[in-house]
Amino acid sequence: MENTKLENKILEIISKSPVKTDLSHAKSTRKWILKLKPDADYALQISALAHDIERGFESNYHNKTKEKFDNYKEHKRIHSEKSAKIIVELLEKHNFDKEFISKVKHLVLKHEFGGDFESNLLMDADSISFFEENFVQYNEKFGEEKTRKKIRFMYDRMSDKAKSLVKDIQYDDPKLNLIFKEEISDK
């Protein structure tokens, strides 16, 4: 019962994100974790759901000001730290043990850059889900130039296995297919 309450609370928070695809992205990231690692423990699954939770707090959401960061990696580091802080507070409020909380914190902190097996899995699931759930909306909001940079960022960080899973994705818009194929070709 407590697990369902936690998941519902995470999804409720994410549903408040100004990014309209964040809720489907969170669910899709968890789905991909389970496809990549069917025996994924609950900490990894919760990390997948909550990896972008800071976006559900408009006052906390720093994406509005990402141009203020010196580089995109710094922006992503701050995003990960804010999301980790929020999920830790939520897990403490729901009385999860310190070991579980520590693992979720670690995974959320590392979801943008990986570094160990499970963090790399979460990064892969996040990237696959981006191409599946967020790509079209991202292009609509930010335009072709930023979209090309985002494709490179998300694709370049993926494992070979994850790359093989996204290389044949097709979008309704032929121009998006072309942009996507151009950016992932020869990588």
Backbone bond lengths (Angstrom), bond angles and torsions (degrees), N, CA, C in turn:
res aa  C-N    CA-C-N  psi(-1)  N-CA   C-N-CA  omega(-1)  CA-C   N-CA-C  phi
1 M - - - 1.462 - - 1.536 111.05 -
2 E 1.339 116.27 -44.32 1.455 120.49 -179.93 1.527 110.86 -61.36
3 N 1.335 116.48 -37.38 1.460 120.44 179.46 1.521 111.15 -62.50
4 T 1.338 116.72 -43.91 1.460 121.00 178.99 1.524 110.52 -63.81
5 K 1.323 117.34 -40.34 1.468 120.84 177.91 1.527 110.40 -61.46
6 L 1.323 116.12 -43.82 1.457 120.29 179.24 1.522 110.58 -62.08
7 E 1.312 117.35 -49.94 1.465 120.71 -179.05 1.522 110.90 -60.17
8 N 1.324 116.62 -43.35 1.466 120.23 178.56 1.528 111.46 -61.38
9 K 1.333 116.61 -39.70 1.465 120.36 179.61 1.531 110.40 -66.63
10 I 1.330 117.30 -43.51 1.463 120.73 177.89 1.528 109.95 -58.89
11 L 1.327 116.54 -47.84 1.461 120.39 -178.72 1.525 111.63 -66.24
12 E 1.321 116.77 -35.51 1.464 120.39 176.59 1.537 110.51 -62.43
13 I 1.318 116.62 -44.34 1.466 120.69 179.09 1.527 110.02 -63.57
14 I 1.320 116.62 -48.74 1.469 120.43 -177.78 1.523 111.29 -62.95
15 S 1.324 117.42 -32.01 1.472 120.34 -179.85 1.530 111.90 -63.34
16 K 1.323 117.61 -16.42 1.466 122.02 179.45 1.532 112.31 -88.50
17 S 1.314 116.95 -0.65 1.465 120.92 -179.80 1.522 111.05 -62.70
18 P 1.328 116.98 142.06 1.466 119.25 174.36 1.537 112.34 -70.97
19 V 1.334 116.79 -12.44 1.467 121.10 177.05 1.526 107.09 -86.93
20 K 1.326 116.73 110.78 1.462 120.78 -169.37 1.523 114.19 -63.75
21 T 1.322 118.13 -21.20 1.471 120.46 -178.97 1.529 113.26 -96.00
22 D 1.323 118.94 2.57 1.468 119.93 -175.06 1.530 113.70 -64.00
23 L 1.317 118.03 -37.13 1.463 119.59 -179.88 1.531 110.69 -65.94
24 S 1.319 117.19 -47.48 1.466 119.44 178.17 1.531 110.64 -66.30
25 H 1.331 117.11 -32.62 1.463 120.93 177.18 1.532 111.22 -64.78
26 A 1.315 117.66 -43.00 1.469 121.03 179.35 1.528 110.42 -61.61
27 K 1.312 116.01 -46.64 1.474 120.01 179.42 1.522 111.02 -64.83
28 S 1.320 116.78 -40.63 1.455 121.59 179.81 1.534 111.36 -66.73
29 T 1.318 117.17 -37.98 1.462 120.31 178.32 1.525 110.32 -62.46
30 R 1.321 116.98 -41.73 1.469 119.78 176.38 1.535 110.46 -64.59
31 K 1.324 116.43 -42.67 1.468 120.42 178.46 1.529 110.15 -56.95
32 W 1.335 115.90 -44.03 1.465 119.91 -179.09 1.522 112.49 -69.73
33 I 1.325 117.09 -33.76 1.476 119.09 173.69 1.522 109.17 -57.73
34 L 1.320 116.50 -45.12 1.472 120.32 -177.63 1.528 111.97 -71.09
35 K 1.322 117.72 -26.54 1.466 119.41 174.47 1.531 110.73 -75.30
36 L 1.316 116.57 -38.51 1.455 120.84 -179.36 1.531 112.58 -76.36
37 K 1.334 115.68 -30.59 1.472 121.41 -178.77 1.528 107.89 -145.20
38 P 1.322 117.39 83.12 1.470 120.97 -174.95 1.532 114.51 -54.77
39 D 1.326 117.06 -24.68 1.461 119.67 179.41 1.535 112.15 -99.05
40 A 1.332 116.90 23.66 1.467 120.99 -179.82 1.522 110.50 -54.59
41 D 1.330 115.53 133.45 1.462 118.85 179.56 1.533 110.00 -74.00
42 Y 1.325 114.60 171.63 1.460 120.07 -174.97 1.533 111.80 -65.19
43 A 1.320 118.24 -33.44 1.470 120.75 178.92 1.529 110.89 -62.34
44 L 1.308 116.66 -42.30 1.466 120.34 178.94 1.535 110.05 -67.46
45 Q 1.313 117.12 -39.03 1.468 120.20 178.68 1.533 111.42 -65.70
46 I 1.330 116.65 -43.23 1.473 119.90 178.46 1.520 110.34 -65.53
47 S 1.325 116.89 -38.48 1.468 120.30 176.81 1.527 110.81 -60.48
48 A 1.321 116.06 -39.22 1.464 120.21 178.19 1.526 111.22 -64.13
49 L 1.318 116.58 -43.71 1.468 119.82 178.87 1.527 111.92 -65.34
50 A 1.329 116.32 -39.31 1.468 120.65 -168.41 1.529 114.90 -102.04
51 H 1.316 118.47 5.24 1.466 119.53 -172.21 1.531 114.09 -59.97
52 D 1.323 118.42 -25.88 1.472 121.99 179.17 1.528 111.99 -114.78
53 I 1.313 117.84 26.38 1.467 122.01 -171.00 1.528 113.15 -61.06
54 E 1.314 118.19 -27.01 1.467 119.29 -178.70 1.521 112.56 -60.89
55 R 1.317 116.77 -23.01 1.464 119.30 179.76 1.524 112.42 -68.30
56 G 1.313 116.88 -17.44 1.461 120.78 178.58 1.519 113.91 -77.59
57 F 1.308 116.76 -6.21 1.461 122.25 178.08 1.520 107.62 -113.16
58 E 1.307 116.32 94.52 1.469 121.46 -175.23 1.523 111.65 -50.83
59 S 1.329 117.24 -42.45 1.466 119.61 -178.51 1.524 111.53 -68.45
60 N 1.324 116.78 -24.79 1.461 122.11 -178.38 1.530 111.77 -92.97
61 Y 1.316 115.67 -21.23 1.462 120.72 -171.09 1.519 110.02 -68.97
62 H 1.319 115.62 112.69 1.455 120.79 -174.69 1.525 113.70 -89.06
63 N 1.324 118.13 -3.95 1.470 120.44 -176.93 1.532 111.21 -60.27
64 K 1.331 115.91 -28.50 1.459 119.96 179.11 1.521 111.10 -59.47
65 T 1.321 115.78 -25.24 1.460 120.00 -174.49 1.527 112.13 -117.17
66 K 1.331 117.31 24.25 1.469 118.25 -175.13 1.522 112.79 -63.69
67 E 1.318 117.74 -20.30 1.455 119.89 176.76 1.528 111.33 -65.57
68 K 1.323 117.58 -19.90 1.459 121.62 -179.98 1.529 112.18 -74.40
69 F 1.324 117.55 -15.13 1.453 120.54 -178.96 1.527 110.15 -82.09
70 D 1.329 115.49 147.83 1.459 120.49 179.95 1.515 112.20 -63.32
71 N 1.331 116.00 -33.22 1.460 118.84 178.88 1.520 109.90 -154.21
72 Y 1.310 115.59 166.85 1.458 122.05 -175.78 1.523 111.81 -65.10
73 K 1.322 116.58 -35.47 1.469 119.49 179.47 1.529 111.02 -64.35
74 E 1.305 117.62 -37.69 1.468 120.71 176.73 1.526 110.07 -64.20
75 H 1.296 116.62 -43.10 1.465 121.53 175.96 1.528 110.60 -56.61
76 K 1.324 116.89 -46.06 1.464 121.70 -179.01 1.533 111.47 -67.77
77 R 1.332 117.66 -35.36 1.466 121.08 177.79 1.529 110.21 -63.46
78 I 1.322 116.42 -46.70 1.469 120.74 179.36 1.530 110.24 -63.25
79 H 1.310 116.97 -42.52 1.466 121.80 177.31 1.532 110.33 -56.66
80 S 1.310 117.24 -47.06 1.466 121.60 -179.64 1.525 111.50 -63.24
81 E 1.324 116.44 -42.14 1.465 120.46 179.42 1.526 111.55 -63.30
82 K 1.320 116.53 -43.08 1.471 119.75 -179.98 1.533 110.93 -65.81
83 S 1.328 116.33 -42.92 1.469 119.47 178.69 1.518 110.84 -63.90
84 A 1.340 117.66 -40.76 1.466 121.14 179.07 1.528 110.76 -62.69
85 K 1.309 116.87 -43.20 1.474 120.64 179.80 1.528 110.73 -60.82
86 I 1.309 116.84 -43.43 1.467 120.53 -178.57 1.522 111.13 -66.45
87 I 1.330 118.10 -45.43 1.461 119.14 -177.69 1.523 110.67 -68.81
88 V 1.314 118.66 -34.34 1.473 120.68 176.11 1.526 109.68 -60.79
89 E 1.313 116.95 -47.30 1.470 120.29 178.81 1.525 111.18 -59.84
90 L 1.303 116.71 -41.12 1.471 120.94 179.71 1.530 111.00 -66.36
91 L 1.326 117.48 -42.36 1.469 121.28 179.07 1.524 110.97 -65.68
92 E 1.320 117.27 -39.28 1.469 120.59 176.82 1.526 110.35 -63.42
93 K 1.303 116.03 -41.90 1.466 121.37 178.88 1.535 111.09 -62.30
94 H 1.334 116.82 -31.88 1.462 121.76 179.01 1.534 112.32 -94.36
95 N 1.322 116.44 12.84 1.473 123.38 172.18 1.526 115.10 61.37
96 F 1.317 116.62 37.80 1.464 119.26 173.35 1.525 108.55 -77.91
97 D 1.335 116.12 152.90 1.463 118.85 -177.02 1.528 111.32 -74.37
98 K 1.337 114.27 161.33 1.468 121.20 -174.45 1.527 112.79 -60.20
99 E 1.318 117.81 -37.07 1.468 120.96 -179.52 1.532 111.21 -64.72
100 F 1.330 115.72 -44.25 1.468 121.06 178.07 1.527 109.74 -61.96
101 I 1.337 116.14 -47.84 1.459 121.71 -178.81 1.530 110.34 -60.84
102 S 1.308 116.45 -42.95 1.462 121.09 179.88 1.528 111.26 -61.60
103 K 1.327 116.67 -41.59 1.463 120.04 -179.79 1.532 111.07 -66.69
104 V 1.318 117.16 -45.91 1.467 120.51 179.08 1.528 110.05 -61.63
105 K 1.312 116.57 -44.27 1.473 120.02 178.50 1.520 110.21 -57.34
106 H 1.321 116.90 -48.79 1.467 121.39 179.77 1.529 111.08 -57.20
107 L 1.324 116.81 -47.54 1.465 120.38 -177.22 1.527 111.99 -64.77
108 V 1.319 117.20 -43.09 1.468 120.15 179.67 1.530 110.21 -66.82
109 L 1.328 116.58 -40.49 1.464 119.52 176.73 1.525 112.11 -59.98
110 K 1.328 117.35 -33.76 1.461 122.45 -174.17 1.532 113.99 -98.54
111 H 1.325 118.32 1.67 1.466 119.18 -171.21 1.529 114.36 -65.55
112 E 1.312 118.49 -20.59 1.464 120.11 179.81 1.529 113.37 -88.57
113 F 1.336 117.39 -24.24 1.462 119.85 -173.26 1.526 113.97 -128.39
114 G 1.322 117.79 -6.79 1.456 120.73 177.55 1.511 112.73 66.37
115 G 1.349 114.87 -155.40 1.450 119.40 178.84 1.518 113.85 137.45
116 D 1.307 117.15 -21.76 1.458 121.66 175.23 1.531 107.33 -145.42
117 F 1.312 116.94 172.62 1.463 120.88 -172.10 1.531 113.18 -53.06
118 E 1.327 118.00 -53.10 1.469 119.43 -175.74 1.527 112.26 -72.88
119 S 1.315 117.70 -35.37 1.471 119.79 175.71 1.526 110.55 -64.06
120 N 1.325 115.81 -38.68 1.463 119.88 176.74 1.525 111.35 -65.68
121 L 1.328 116.81 -38.66 1.473 119.93 176.00 1.527 110.82 -61.65
122 L 1.321 115.94 -44.54 1.467 120.29 179.61 1.534 110.16 -63.47
123 M 1.308 116.92 -41.13 1.462 120.95 177.34 1.533 110.45 -61.74
124 D 1.335 116.48 -42.67 1.470 120.54 176.84 1.524 111.14 -61.78
125 A 1.325 116.76 -48.37 1.469 120.57 -179.18 1.529 110.86 -61.14
126 D 1.318 116.72 -40.77 1.464 122.39 177.44 1.529 110.39 -61.10
127 S 1.320 116.51 -45.23 1.471 120.13 -179.26 1.523 111.99 -67.43
128 I 1.325 116.68 -45.67 1.473 119.48 178.36 1.522 109.68 -58.42
129 S 1.327 116.08 -45.70 1.459 120.49 179.89 1.528 111.64 -63.27
130 F 1.331 117.53 -36.82 1.467 119.47 176.52 1.522 110.22 -57.18
131 F 1.325 116.31 -48.62 1.467 119.30 -178.53 1.525 111.66 -67.14
132 E 1.305 116.98 -29.65 1.458 122.01 -179.17 1.535 112.11 -81.98
133 E 1.325 117.57 -39.40 1.469 121.38 -170.54 1.532 115.46 -111.31
134 N 1.327 117.81 -33.56 1.458 120.56 -167.89 1.528 115.31 -108.16
135 F 1.304 117.16 -19.69 1.463 121.96 -169.19 1.531 113.15 -56.36
136 V 1.301 117.87 -49.37 1.468 121.59 -176.58 1.528 110.04 -62.35
137 Q 1.326 116.33 -47.84 1.462 120.58 -179.39 1.522 111.13 -65.32
138 Y 1.318 117.10 -37.43 1.463 120.94 178.49 1.534 109.80 -60.49
139 N 1.317 116.57 -45.84 1.464 120.60 178.95 1.531 111.12 -62.33
140 E 1.320 117.42 -41.84 1.468 120.60 178.77 1.527 111.05 -60.23
141 K 1.314 116.01 -39.78 1.464 120.45 -175.97 1.531 113.09 -79.59
142 F 1.332 117.00 -40.58 1.467 119.64 -170.32 1.521 115.25 -109.84
143 G 1.310 118.76 -11.46 1.452 120.90 178.17 1.521 113.39 84.52
144 E 1.319 114.23 172.67 1.465 120.97 -170.97 1.527 114.02 -64.31
145 E 1.314 118.25 -44.11 1.471 119.77 -175.68 1.532 111.50 -61.17
146 K 1.331 116.95 -50.44 1.470 119.80 179.42 1.525 110.91 -67.10
147 T 1.318 117.00 -33.72 1.460 120.33 178.71 1.527 110.24 -63.80
148 R 1.303 116.82 -41.59 1.469 119.95 178.40 1.532 110.62 -61.55
149 K 1.318 116.75 -41.61 1.468 120.47 177.82 1.527 110.86 -64.71
150 K 1.319 116.30 -40.74 1.469 120.56 179.80 1.526 110.50 -66.04
151 I 1.317 117.46 -40.54 1.473 120.57 177.04 1.530 108.98 -57.99
152 R 1.305 116.44 -48.00 1.471 119.92 -178.53 1.525 110.85 -61.84
153 F 1.326 116.81 -43.91 1.470 119.96 179.15 1.526 110.95 -60.15
154 M 1.334 116.51 -50.71 1.461 120.89 -176.17 1.527 111.87 -68.47
155 Y 1.306 117.25 -39.74 1.463 121.13 -176.63 1.532 111.99 -75.67
156 D 1.311 116.46 -42.53 1.463 120.11 -176.90 1.525 112.67 -63.30
157 R 1.313 117.84 -27.56 1.467 120.54 -178.21 1.533 112.61 -84.68
158 M 1.313 117.54 -6.66 1.463 122.08 -175.28 1.524 112.61 -80.71
159 S 1.326 115.63 150.76 1.465 121.23 172.67 1.529 108.69 -70.73
160 D 1.319 115.60 163.74 1.465 119.92 178.04 1.528 110.95 -59.56
161 K 1.320 116.77 -38.90 1.461 120.39 179.27 1.533 110.65 -61.49
162 A 1.321 116.77 -46.49 1.468 120.56 179.94 1.528 110.92 -65.05
163 K 1.322 116.75 -39.23 1.470 120.00 177.76 1.523 110.75 -60.17
164 S 1.307 116.04 -39.19 1.472 119.06 -179.83 1.531 111.24 -66.58
165 L 1.320 117.01 -26.81 1.466 121.07 -179.53 1.528 112.71 -77.33
166 V 1.332 117.68 -24.96 1.473 119.67 -177.39 1.522 113.73 -103.34
167 K 1.318 118.25 -14.97 1.466 119.34 -171.25 1.526 113.88 -61.74
168 D 1.325 117.87 -23.56 1.462 120.39 -178.37 1.531 113.68 -103.61
169 I 1.330 117.04 11.45 1.467 119.86 177.14 1.528 108.52 -60.57
170 Q 1.316 115.66 138.37 1.462 122.17 178.03 1.528 108.96 -120.89
171 Y 1.313 115.82 136.20 1.459 122.62 177.50 1.525 109.12 -108.11
172 D 1.317 116.86 157.13 1.459 120.90 -179.91 1.528 111.85 -64.14
173 D 1.313 116.07 -33.22 1.461 121.89 -177.76 1.535 109.73 -87.72
174 P 1.336 117.86 115.14 1.473 120.55 -179.82 1.534 113.30 -56.95
175 K 1.339 116.86 -33.52 1.461 119.81 179.06 1.525 110.68 -64.50
176 L 1.332 117.68 -39.41 1.468 120.43 177.64 1.522 110.76 -65.87
177 N 1.315 116.47 -38.53 1.472 119.58 175.97 1.526 110.51 -59.97
178 L 1.323 116.46 -43.00 1.459 121.03 -179.56 1.533 110.80 -64.44
179 I 1.323 116.68 -47.27 1.470 121.08 178.74 1.526 110.01 -57.79
180 F 1.324 115.93 -48.13 1.457 121.30 -178.66 1.529 110.74 -60.32
181 K 1.314 116.79 -49.46 1.472 121.45 -178.17 1.527 110.89 -63.37
182 E 1.332 117.05 -40.88 1.465 119.59 179.18 1.522 111.49 -61.80
183 E 1.310 116.60 -41.69 1.471 120.33 -175.51 1.520 113.00 -75.26
184 I 1.325 117.62 -26.13 1.482 118.16 -179.37 1.536 112.63 -99.21
185 S 1.313 117.34 -6.76 1.464 119.07 -178.71 1.527 110.29 -67.52
186 D 1.315 115.32 143.85 1.462 122.53 178.58 1.516 113.38 59.27
187 K 1.316 116.76 30.24 1.468 119.76 177.95 1.485 109.35 -115.64
